[in-house]
Amino acid sequence: MRLIKNLLALIVLGLGALWSLQGLGIVQGSFMTGQSQWLYIGIVTMLVGLAGLAWANRSRI
């Protein structure tokens, strides 16, 4: 179960990174390219992914 949680969190983190790069205009070829709102959406998504990783790997006392 821990592996699945980690994989899902990494996917969310990766999507957030992709959206951020598209918002910055670094990744081309999408309607999101160069639109700053996608930078902010990507940052929030990356934070959710990081929180998911922290949650998946918290110690069980």
PQR file with spaces between the fields and no chain letter, atoms N, CA, C, O and H, PARSE charges and radii, in Angstrom:
ATOM       1  N    MET     1       0.819   -1.186    0.000 -0.4000 1.5000
ATOM       2  CA   MET     1       0.000    0.000    0.000 -0.0000 2.0000
ATOM       3  C    MET     1       0.872    1.263    0.000  0.5500 1.7000
ATOM       4  O    MET     1       0.541    2.272   -0.623 -0.5500 1.4000
ATOM       5  N    ARG     2       1.983    1.171    0.712 -0.4000 1.5000
ATOM       6  CA   ARG     2       2.879    2.328    0.773 -0.0000 2.0000
ATOM       7  C    ARG     2       3.446    2.658   -0.608  0.5500 1.7000
ATOM       8  O    ARG     2       3.608    3.827   -0.957 -0.5500 1.4000
ATOM       9  H    ARG     2       2.252    0.351    1.217  0.4000 1.0000
ATOM      10  N    LEU     3       3.743    1.624   -1.383 -0.4000 1.5000
ATOM      11  CA   LEU     3       4.271    1.810   -2.727 -0.0000 2.0000
ATOM      12  C    LEU     3       3.252    2.536   -3.618  0.5500 1.7000
ATOM      13  O    LEU     3       3.617    3.431   -4.381 -0.5500 1.4000
ATOM      14  H    LEU     3       3.611    0.674   -1.098  0.4000 1.0000
ATOM      15  N    ILE     4       2.003    2.154   -3.520 -0.4000 1.5000
ATOM      16  CA   ILE     4       0.953    2.788   -4.320 -0.0000 2.0000
ATOM      17  C    ILE     4       0.806    4.256   -3.943  0.5500 1.7000
ATOM      18  O    ILE     4       0.673    5.111   -4.819 -0.5500 1.4000
ATOM      19  H    ILE     4       1.706    1.427   -2.900  0.4000 1.0000
ATOM      20  N    LYS     5       0.828    4.553   -2.651 -0.4000 1.5000
ATOM      21  CA   LYS     5       0.726    5.949   -2.203 -0.0000 2.0000
ATOM      22  C    LYS     5       1.905    6.774   -2.714  0.5500 1.7000
ATOM      23  O    LYS     5       1.733    7.913   -3.148 -0.5500 1.4000
ATOM      24  H    LYS     5       0.936    3.859   -1.940  0.4000 1.0000
ATOM      25  N    ASN     6       3.098    6.193   -2.660 -0.4000 1.5000
ATOM      26  CA   ASN     6       4.281    6.893   -3.162 -0.0000 2.0000
ATOM      27  C    ASN     6       4.185    7.138   -4.665  0.5500 1.7000
ATOM      28  O    ASN     6       4.514    8.225   -5.141 -0.5500 1.4000
ATOM      29  H    ASN     6       3.238    5.268   -2.308  0.4000 1.0000
ATOM      30  N    LEU     7       3.737    6.136   -5.406 -0.4000 1.5000
ATOM      31  CA   LEU     7       3.614    6.296   -6.852 -0.0000 2.0000
ATOM      32  C    LEU     7       2.593    7.376   -7.213  0.5500 1.7000
ATOM      33  O    LEU     7       2.839    8.196   -8.097 -0.5500 1.4000
ATOM      34  H    LEU     7       3.470    5.254   -5.018  0.4000 1.0000
ATOM      35  N    LEU     8       1.464    7.374   -6.536 -0.4000 1.5000
ATOM      36  CA   LEU     8       0.449    8.399   -6.800 -0.0000 2.0000
ATOM      37  C    LEU     8       0.968    9.795   -6.467  0.5500 1.7000
ATOM      38  O    LEU     8       0.734   10.743   -7.216 -0.5500 1.4000
ATOM      39  H    LEU     8       1.264    6.708   -5.818  0.4000 1.0000
ATOM      40  N    ALA     9       1.667    9.917   -5.351 -0.4000 1.5000
ATOM      41  CA   ALA     9       2.219   11.215   -4.969 -0.0000 2.0000
ATOM      42  C    ALA     9       3.271   11.678   -5.961  0.5500 1.7000
ATOM      43  O    ALA     9       3.341   12.867   -6.272 -0.5500 1.4000
ATOM      44  H    ALA     9       1.857    9.146   -4.743  0.4000 1.0000
ATOM      45  N    LEU    10       4.092   10.760   -6.466 -0.4000 1.5000
ATOM      46  CA   LEU    10       5.100   11.115   -7.462 -0.0000 2.0000
ATOM      47  C    LEU    10       4.468   11.529   -8.790  0.5500 1.7000
ATOM      48  O    LEU    10       4.974   12.423   -9.468 -0.5500 1.4000
ATOM      49  H    LEU    10       4.035    9.794   -6.214  0.4000 1.0000
ATOM      50  N    ILE    11       3.372   10.884   -9.158 -0.4000 1.5000
ATOM      51  CA   ILE    11       2.659   11.267  -10.382 -0.0000 2.0000
ATOM      52  C    ILE    11       2.099   12.675  -10.246  0.5500 1.7000
ATOM      53  O    ILE    11       2.214   13.483  -11.168 -0.5500 1.4000
ATOM      54  H    ILE    11       2.961   10.157   -8.608  0.4000 1.0000
ATOM      55  N    VAL    12       1.491   12.975   -9.097 -0.4000 1.5000
ATOM      56  CA   VAL    12       0.956   14.314   -8.857 -0.0000 2.0000
ATOM      57  C    VAL    12       2.086   15.340   -8.866  0.5500 1.7000
ATOM      58  O    VAL    12       1.941   16.421   -9.436 -0.5500 1.4000
ATOM      59  H    VAL    12       1.398   12.319   -8.348  0.4000 1.0000
ATOM      60  N    LEU    13       3.200   15.005   -8.242 -0.4000 1.5000
ATOM      61  CA   LEU    13       4.356   15.906   -8.225 -0.0000 2.0000
ATOM      62  C    LEU    13       4.878   16.146   -9.643  0.5500 1.7000
ATOM      63  O    LEU    13       5.204   17.278  -10.000 -0.5500 1.4000
ATOM      64  H    LEU    13       3.318   14.127   -7.779  0.4000 1.0000
ATOM      65  N    GLY    14       4.958   15.095  -10.442 -0.4000 1.5000
ATOM      66  CA   GLY    14       5.415   15.227  -11.825 -0.0000 2.0000
ATOM      67  C    GLY    14       4.481   16.067  -12.678  0.5500 1.7000
ATOM      68  O    GLY    14       4.936   16.879  -13.485 -0.5500 1.4000
ATOM      69  H    GLY    14       4.694   14.175  -10.152  0.4000 1.0000
ATOM      70  N    LEU    15       3.174   15.878  -12.506 -0.4000 1.5000
ATOM      71  CA   LEU    15       2.212   16.697  -13.240 -0.0000 2.0000
ATOM      72  C    LEU    15       2.342   18.164  -12.863  0.5500 1.7000
ATOM      73  O    LEU    15       2.274   19.044  -13.721 -0.5500 1.4000
ATOM      74  H    LEU    15       2.805   15.219  -11.851  0.4000 1.0000
ATOM      75  N    GLY    16       2.530   18.423  -11.577 -0.4000 1.5000
ATOM      76  CA   GLY    16       2.712   19.802  -11.134 -0.0000 2.0000
ATOM      77  C    GLY    16       3.955   20.432  -11.726  0.5500 1.7000
ATOM      78  O    GLY    16       3.944   21.603  -12.107 -0.5500 1.4000
ATOM      79  H    GLY    16       2.586   17.708  -10.880  0.4000 1.0000
ATOM      80  N    ALA    17       5.027   19.658  -11.804 -0.4000 1.5000
ATOM      81  CA   ALA    17       6.261   20.170  -12.401 -0.0000 2.0000
ATOM      82  C    ALA    17       6.062   20.459  -13.888  0.5500 1.7000
ATOM      83  O    ALA    17       6.514   21.489  -14.388 -0.5500 1.4000
ATOM      84  H    ALA    17       5.036   18.708  -11.495  0.4000 1.0000
ATOM      85  N    LEU    18       5.388   19.554  -14.590 -0.4000 1.5000
ATOM      86  CA   LEU    18       5.119   19.761  -16.010 -0.0000 2.0000
ATOM      87  C    LEU    18       4.269   21.010  -16.230  0.5500 1.7000
ATOM      88  O    LEU    18       4.574   21.820  -17.105 -0.5500 1.4000
ATOM      89  H    LEU    18       5.021   18.717  -14.184  0.4000 1.0000
ATOM      90  N    TRP    19       3.210   21.170  -15.445 -0.4000 1.5000
ATOM      91  CA   TRP    19       2.345   22.338  -15.591 -0.0000 2.0000
ATOM      92  C    TRP    19       3.095   23.626  -15.285  0.5500 1.7000
ATOM      93  O    TRP    19       2.875   24.647  -15.937 -0.5500 1.4000
ATOM      94  H    TRP    19       2.962   20.511  -14.734  0.4000 1.0000
ATOM      95  N    SER    20       3.980   23.582  -14.292 -0.4000 1.5000
ATOM      96  CA   SER    20       4.773   24.768  -13.960 -0.0000 2.0000
ATOM      97  C    SER    20       5.704   25.135  -15.113  0.5500 1.7000
ATOM      98  O    SER    20       5.827   26.306  -15.470 -0.5500 1.4000
ATOM      99  H    SER    20       4.159   22.753  -13.762  0.4000 1.0000
ATOM     100  N    LEU    21       6.353   24.139  -15.687 -0.4000 1.5000
ATOM     101  CA   LEU    21       7.259   24.400  -16.808 -0.0000 2.0000
ATOM     102  C    LEU    21       6.498   24.906  -18.028  0.5500 1.7000
ATOM     103  O    LEU    21       7.005   25.748  -18.770 -0.5500 1.4000
ATOM     104  H    LEU    21       6.254   23.187  -15.397  0.4000 1.0000
ATOM     105  N    GLN    22       5.301   24.405  -18.238 -0.4000 1.5000
ATOM     106  CA   GLN    22       4.488   24.909  -19.341 -0.0000 2.0000
ATOM     107  C    GLN    22       4.057   26.353  -19.067  0.5500 1.7000
ATOM     108  O    GLN    22       4.042   27.182  -19.977 -0.5500 1.4000
ATOM     109  H    GLN    22       4.890   23.722  -17.635  0.4000 1.0000
ATOM     110  N    GLY    23       3.714   26.644  -17.840 -0.4000 1.5000
ATOM     111  CA   GLY    23       3.339   28.008  -17.487 -0.0000 2.0000
ATOM     112  C    GLY    23       4.477   28.988  -17.675  0.5500 1.7000
ATOM     113  O    GLY    23       4.253   30.152  -18.009 -0.5500 1.4000
ATOM     114  H    GLY    23       3.726   25.971  -17.101  0.4000 1.0000
ATOM     115  N    LEU    24       5.690   28.525  -17.464 -0.4000 1.5000
ATOM     116  CA   LEU    24       6.866   29.372  -17.672 -0.0000 2.0000
ATOM     117  C    LEU    24       7.243   29.484  -19.147  0.5500 1.7000
ATOM     118  O    LEU    24       8.043   30.342  -19.519 -0.5500 1.4000
ATOM     119  H    LEU    24       5.871   27.580  -17.192  0.4000 1.0000
ATOM     120  N    GLY    25       6.672   28.625  -19.983 -0.4000 1.5000
ATOM     121  CA   GLY    25       6.985   28.642  -21.403 -0.0000 2.0000
ATOM     122  C    GLY    25       8.186   27.802  -21.776  0.5500 1.7000
ATOM     123  O    GLY    25       8.666   27.877  -22.907 -0.5500 1.4000
ATOM     124  H    GLY    25       6.022   27.928  -19.680  0.4000 1.0000
ATOM     125  N    ILE    26       8.680   27.002  -20.842 -0.4000 1.5000
ATOM     126  CA   ILE    26       9.850   26.153  -21.110 -0.0000 2.0000
ATOM     127  C    ILE    26       9.448   24.930  -21.930  0.5500 1.7000
ATOM     128  O    ILE    26      10.167   24.529  -22.845 -0.5500 1.4000
ATOM     129  H    ILE    26       8.290   26.941  -19.924  0.4000 1.0000
ATOM     130  N    VAL    27       8.297   24.339  -21.599 -0.4000 1.5000
ATOM     131  CA   VAL    27       7.769   23.207  -22.360 -0.0000 2.0000
ATOM     132  C    VAL    27       6.732   23.764  -23.329  0.5500 1.7000
ATOM     133  O    VAL    27       5.761   24.399  -22.916 -0.5500 1.4000
ATOM     134  H    VAL    27       7.713   24.665  -20.856  0.4000 1.0000
ATOM     135  N    GLN    28       6.942   23.524  -24.603 -0.4000 1.5000
ATOM     136  CA   GLN    28       6.087   24.074  -25.661 -0.0000 2.0000
ATOM     137  C    GLN    28       5.044   23.053  -26.113  0.5500 1.7000
ATOM     138  O    GLN    28       5.114   21.877  -25.757 -0.5500 1.4000
ATOM     139  H    GLN    28       7.731   23.009  -24.939  0.4000 1.0000
ATOM     140  N    GLY    29       4.074   23.526  -26.905 -0.4000 1.5000
ATOM     141  CA   GLY    29       3.163   22.627  -27.588 -0.0000 2.0000
ATOM     142  C    GLY    29       1.833   22.405  -26.908  0.5500 1.7000
ATOM     143  O    GLY    29       1.202   21.371  -27.126 -0.5500 1.4000
ATOM     144  H    GLY    29       4.018   24.482  -27.194  0.4000 1.0000
ATOM     145  N    SER    30       1.390   23.335  -26.096 -0.4000 1.5000
ATOM     146  CA   SER    30       0.134   23.161  -25.393 -0.0000 2.0000
ATOM     147  C    SER    30      -0.546   24.517  -25.246  0.5500 1.7000
ATOM     148  O    SER    30       0.093   25.564  -25.356 -0.5500 1.4000
ATOM     149  H    SER    30       1.903   24.175  -25.919  0.4000 1.0000
ATOM     150  N    PHE    31      -1.849   24.481  -24.998 -0.4000 1.5000
ATOM     151  CA   PHE    31      -2.564   25.728  -24.732 -0.0000 2.0000
ATOM     152  C    PHE    31      -2.112   26.357  -23.413  0.5500 1.7000
ATOM     153  O    PHE    31      -2.381   27.532  -23.161 -0.5500 1.4000
ATOM     154  H    PHE    31      -2.368   23.631  -24.909  0.4000 1.0000
ATOM     155  N    MET    32      -1.434   25.588  -22.580 -0.4000 1.5000
ATOM     156  CA   MET    32      -0.956   26.087  -21.292 -0.0000 2.0000
ATOM     157  C    MET    32       0.367   26.845  -21.409  0.5500 1.7000
ATOM     158  O    MET    32       0.768   27.537  -20.473 -0.5500 1.4000
ATOM     159  H    MET    32      -1.216   24.634  -22.785  0.4000 1.0000
ATOM     160  N    THR    33       1.040   26.722  -22.539 -0.4000 1.5000
ATOM     161  CA   THR    33       2.362   27.306  -22.717 -0.0000 2.0000
ATOM     162  C    THR    33       2.321   28.822  -22.573  0.5500 1.7000
ATOM     163  O    THR    33       1.561   29.509  -23.257 -0.5500 1.4000
ATOM     164  H    THR    33       0.715   26.161  -23.300  0.4000 1.0000
ATOM     165  N    GLY    34       3.147   29.323  -21.674 -0.4000 1.5000
ATOM     166  CA   GLY    34       3.284   30.758  -21.488 -0.0000 2.0000
ATOM     167  C    GLY    34       2.185   31.413  -20.684  0.5500 1.7000
ATOM     168  O    GLY    34       2.158   32.639  -20.580 -0.5500 1.4000
ATOM     169  H    GLY    34       3.764   28.766  -21.119  0.4000 1.0000
ATOM     170  N    GLN    35       1.276   30.640  -20.110 -0.4000 1.5000
ATOM     171  CA   GLN    35       0.179   31.198  -19.324 -0.0000 2.0000
ATOM     172  C    GLN    35       0.533   31.072  -17.841  0.5500 1.7000
ATOM     173  O    GLN    35       0.668   29.970  -17.310 -0.5500 1.4000
ATOM     174  H    GLN    35       1.298   29.644  -20.195  0.4000 1.0000
ATOM     175  N    SER    36       0.678   32.213  -17.196 -0.4000 1.5000
ATOM     176  CA   SER    36       1.183   32.216  -15.814 -0.0000 2.0000
ATOM     177  C    SER    36       0.259   31.510  -14.833  0.5500 1.7000
ATOM     178  O    SER    36       0.722   31.039  -13.794 -0.5500 1.4000
ATOM     179  H    SER    36       0.568   33.108  -17.628  0.4000 1.0000
ATOM     180  N    GLN    37      -1.026   31.424  -15.130 -0.4000 1.5000
ATOM     181  CA   GLN    37      -1.926   30.734  -14.207 -0.0000 2.0000
ATOM     182  C    GLN    37      -1.525   29.273  -14.047  0.5500 1.7000
ATOM     183  O    GLN    37      -1.721   28.692  -12.979 -0.5500 1.4000
ATOM     184  H    GLN    37      -1.402   31.807  -15.974  0.4000 1.0000
ATOM     185  N    TRP    38      -0.959   28.665  -15.107 -0.4000 1.5000
ATOM     186  CA   TRP    38      -0.534   27.271  -15.019 -0.0000 2.0000
ATOM     187  C    TRP    38       0.725   27.115  -14.184  0.5500 1.7000
ATOM     188  O    TRP    38       0.977   26.045  -13.630 -0.5500 1.4000
ATOM     189  H    TRP    38      -0.800   29.137  -15.975  0.4000 1.0000
ATOM     190  N    LEU    39       1.514   28.172  -14.092 -0.4000 1.5000
ATOM     191  CA   LEU    39       2.658   28.151  -13.179 -0.0000 2.0000
ATOM     192  C    LEU    39       2.161   28.010  -11.745  0.5500 1.7000
ATOM     193  O    LEU    39       2.677   27.195  -10.980 -0.5500 1.4000
ATOM     194  H    LEU    39       1.310   29.042  -14.542  0.4000 1.0000
ATOM     195  N    TYR    40       1.160   28.806  -11.386 -0.4000 1.5000
ATOM     196  CA   TYR    40       0.634   28.774  -10.018 -0.0000 2.0000
ATOM     197  C    TYR    40      -0.119   27.480   -9.730  0.5500 1.7000
ATOM     198  O    TYR    40      -0.006   26.920   -8.639 -0.5500 1.4000
ATOM     199  H    TYR    40       0.742   29.469  -12.008  0.4000 1.0000
ATOM     200  N    ILE    41      -0.881   27.010  -10.699 -0.4000 1.5000
ATOM     201  CA   ILE    41      -1.578   25.726  -10.527 -0.0000 2.0000
ATOM     202  C    ILE    41      -0.558   24.605  -10.348  0.5500 1.7000
ATOM     203  O    ILE    41      -0.752   23.712   -9.523 -0.5500 1.4000
ATOM     204  H    ILE    41      -0.974   27.465  -11.585  0.4000 1.0000
ATOM     205  N    GLY    42       0.517   24.652  -11.113 -0.4000 1.5000
ATOM     206  CA   GLY    42       1.566   23.636  -11.011 -0.0000 2.0000
ATOM     207  C    GLY    42       2.273   23.663   -9.669  0.5500 1.7000
ATOM     208  O    GLY    42       2.578   22.614   -9.102 -0.5500 1.4000
ATOM     209  H    GLY    42       0.675   25.378  -11.782  0.4000 1.0000
ATOM     210  N    ILE    43       2.532   24.857   -9.159 -0.4000 1.5000
ATOM     211  CA   ILE    43       3.187   24.974   -7.846 -0.0000 2.0000
ATOM     212  C    ILE    43       2.309   24.376   -6.760  0.5500 1.7000
ATOM     213  O    ILE    43       2.791   23.636   -5.903 -0.5500 1.4000
ATOM     214  H    ILE    43       2.284   25.709   -9.619  0.4000 1.0000
ATOM     215  N    VAL    44       1.016   24.697   -6.795 -0.4000 1.5000
ATOM     216  CA   VAL    44       0.097   24.141   -5.796 -0.0000 2.0000
ATOM     217  C    VAL    44       0.018   22.625   -5.930  0.5500 1.7000
ATOM     218  O    VAL    44      -0.017   21.909   -4.929 -0.5500 1.4000
ATOM     219  H    VAL    44       0.625   25.298   -7.491  0.4000 1.0000
ATOM     220  N    THR    45      -0.008   22.142   -7.159 -0.4000 1.5000
ATOM     221  CA   THR    45      -0.060   20.695   -7.389 -0.0000 2.0000
ATOM     222  C    THR    45       1.208   20.007   -6.888  0.5500 1.7000
ATOM     223  O    THR    45       1.143   18.919   -6.317 -0.5500 1.4000
ATOM     224  H    THR    45       0.021   22.723   -7.972  0.4000 1.0000
ATOM     225  N    MET    46       2.353   20.640   -7.100 -0.4000 1.5000
ATOM     226  CA   MET    46       3.599   20.069   -6.581 -0.0000 2.0000
ATOM     227  C    MET    46       3.580   20.028   -5.055  0.5500 1.7000
ATOM     228  O    MET    46       4.057   19.060   -4.462 -0.5500 1.4000
ATOM     229  H    MET    46       2.406   21.524   -7.564  0.4000 1.0000
ATOM     230  N    LEU    47       3.043   21.050   -4.416 -0.4000 1.5000
ATOM     231  CA   LEU    47       2.952   21.048   -2.955 -0.0000 2.0000
ATOM     232  C    LEU    47       2.046   19.919   -2.466  0.5500 1.7000
ATOM     233  O    LEU    47       2.330   19.281   -1.453 -0.5500 1.4000
ATOM     234  H    LEU    47       2.655   21.836   -4.897  0.4000 1.0000
ATOM     235  N    VAL    48       0.956   19.679   -3.194 -0.4000 1.5000
ATOM     236  CA   VAL    48       0.074   18.560   -2.844 -0.0000 2.0000
ATOM     237  C    VAL    48       0.829   17.235   -3.000  0.5500 1.7000
ATOM     238  O    VAL    48       0.691   16.344   -2.162 -0.5500 1.4000
ATOM     239  H    VAL    48       0.725   20.198   -4.018  0.4000 1.0000
ATOM     240  N    GLY    49       1.621   17.102   -4.062 -0.4000 1.5000
ATOM     241  CA   GLY    49       2.417   15.885   -4.259 -0.0000 2.0000
ATOM     242  C    GLY    49       3.444   15.686   -3.165  0.5500 1.7000
ATOM     243  O    GLY    49       3.652   14.567   -2.698 -0.5500 1.4000
ATOM     244  H    GLY    49       1.733   17.826   -4.743  0.4000 1.0000
ATOM     245  N    LEU    50       4.092   16.778   -2.751 -0.4000 1.5000
ATOM     246  CA   LEU    50       5.066   16.678   -1.654 -0.0000 2.0000
ATOM     247  C    LEU    50       4.383   16.300   -0.342  0.5500 1.7000
ATOM     248  O    LEU    50       4.914   15.508    0.436 -0.5500 1.4000
ATOM     249  H    LEU    50       3.923   17.687   -3.131  0.4000 1.0000
ATOM     250  N    ALA    51       3.211   16.866   -0.103 -0.4000 1.5000
ATOM     251  CA   ALA    51       2.454   16.500    1.100 -0.0000 2.0000
ATOM     252  C    ALA    51       2.046   15.031    1.047  0.5500 1.7000
ATOM     253  O    ALA    51       2.052   14.338    2.064 -0.5500 1.4000
ATOM     254  H    ALA    51       2.779   17.509   -0.735  0.4000 1.0000
ATOM     255  N    GLY    52       1.694   14.570   -0.140 -0.4000 1.5000
ATOM     256  CA   GLY    52       1.355   13.155   -0.308 -0.0000 2.0000
ATOM     257  C    GLY    52       2.535   12.248   -0.027  0.5500 1.7000
ATOM     258  O    GLY    52       2.382   11.197    0.595 -0.5500 1.4000
ATOM     259  H    GLY    52       1.689   15.133   -0.966  0.4000 1.0000
ATOM     260  N    LEU    53       3.704   12.649   -0.479 -0.4000 1.5000
ATOM     261  CA   LEU    53       4.915   11.858   -0.189 -0.0000 2.0000
ATOM     262  C    LEU    53       5.199   11.831    1.315  0.5500 1.7000
ATOM     263  O    LEU    53       5.536   10.787    1.873 -0.5500 1.4000
ATOM     264  H    LEU    53       3.828   13.503   -0.984  0.4000 1.0000
ATOM     265  N    ALA    54       5.060   12.979    1.953 -0.4000 1.5000
ATOM     266  CA   ALA    54       5.284   13.033    3.400 -0.0000 2.0000
ATOM     267  C    ALA    54       4.282   12.151    4.131  0.5500 1.7000
ATOM     268  O    ALA    54       4.638   11.452    5.080 -0.5500 1.4000
ATOM     269  H    ALA    54       4.786   13.827    1.500  0.4000 1.0000
ATOM     270  N    TRP    55       3.034   12.184    3.689 -0.4000 1.5000
ATOM     271  CA   TRP    55       1.983   11.382    4.319 -0.0000 2.0000
ATOM     272  C    TRP    55       2.248    9.885    4.094  0.5500 1.7000
ATOM     273  O    TRP    55       2.079    9.078    5.008 -0.5500 1.4000
ATOM     274  H    TRP    55       2.745   12.752    2.919  0.4000 1.0000
ATOM     275  N    ALA    56       2.660    9.527    2.889 -0.4000 1.5000
ATOM     276  CA   ALA    56       2.889    8.111    2.569 -0.0000 2.0000
ATOM     277  C    ALA    56       4.080    7.546    3.339  0.5500 1.7000
ATOM     278  O    ALA    56       4.131    6.347    3.612 -0.5500 1.4000
ATOM     279  H    ALA    56       2.797   10.182    2.146  0.4000 1.0000
ATOM     280  N    ASN    57       5.038    8.406    3.691 -0.4000 1.5000
ATOM     281  CA   ASN    57       6.265    7.921    4.328 -0.0000 2.0000
ATOM     282  C    ASN    57       6.380    8.310    5.791  0.5500 1.7000
ATOM     283  O    ASN    57       7.454    8.200    6.382 -0.5500 1.4000
ATOM     284  H    ASN    57       4.996    9.380    3.469  0.4000 1.0000
ATOM     285  N    ARG    58       5.285    8.761    6.377 -0.4000 1.5000
ATOM     286  CA   ARG    58       5.349    9.097    7.812 -0.0000 2.0000
ATOM     287  C    ARG    58       5.586    7.837    8.632  0.5500 1.7000
ATOM     288  O    ARG    58       5.161    6.742    8.263 -0.5500 1.4000
ATOM     289  H    ARG    58       4.412    8.850    5.897  0.4000 1.0000
ATOM     290  N    SER    59       6.260    8.017    9.729 -0.4000 1.5000
ATOM     291  CA   SER    59       6.567    6.847   10.564 -0.0000 2.0000
ATOM     292  C    SER    59       5.328    6.410   11.322  0.5500 1.7000
ATOM     293  O    SER    59       4.529    7.231   11.772 -0.5500 1.4000
ATOM     294  H    SER    59       6.605    8.907   10.028  0.4000 1.0000
ATOM     295  N    ARG    60       5.192    5.131   11.451 -0.4000 1.5000
ATOM     296  CA   ARG    60       4.032    4.543   12.148 -0.0000 2.0000
ATOM     297  C    ARG    60       4.502    4.103   13.534  0.5500 1.7000
ATOM     298  O    ARG    60       5.147    3.066   13.686 -0.5500 1.4000
ATOM     299  H    ARG    60       5.842    4.464   11.086  0.4000 1.0000
ATOM     300  N    ILE    61       4.172    4.900   14.526 -0.4000 1.5000
ATOM     301  CA   ILE    61       4.627    4.609   15.896 -0.0000 2.0000
ATOM     302  C    ILE    61       3.570    3.827   16.639  0.5500 1.7000
ATOM     303  O    ILE    61       3.762    3.485   17.806 -0.5500 1.4000
ATOM     304  H    ILE    61       3.649    5.743   14.403  0.4000 1.0000
